[in-house]
Amino acid sequence: MIVGVGRVRFFIHHANSLKAKRQVVKGITVQVHNKFNAACAEVADGNLWQKATIGFVVVGNDVSFVNSHLDKIINFMECIEAAEIIDHNIEILNYSDGDFD
């Protein structure tokens, strides 16, 4: 089992309240989930108006598939006009069958 974990930190230029920020974050997470079938949620910066950190996870059985999927999600997030990516990283974990015994 291959698990790909991504984290993207955004700066939301037009957020002037937590409510405005949450609307942007919800839009991003829903779009990522619907388009890529990936688990996605805000994972940090919850009380900051203009910053948000969103985490997402992709699971598969092929490293190249998982890596490609993570790259596509980040590329998709870069095109979102409501928020600017200020940092991102990905990590790929490989669990062999014996790891769950």
HUVENNOR-V306904 format. One record per helix or strand of 2 or more residues. SS is the DSSP state (alpha for helix, beta for strand). FROM is the first residue (numbers start at 1). TO is the last residue. If there is no record, write none. Layout:
[[SS;FROM;TO] [SS;FROM;TO]]
This chain:
[[beta;2;11] [alpha;18;36] [beta;39;44] [beta;51;60] [alpha;63;78] [beta;84;94] [alpha;97;100]]
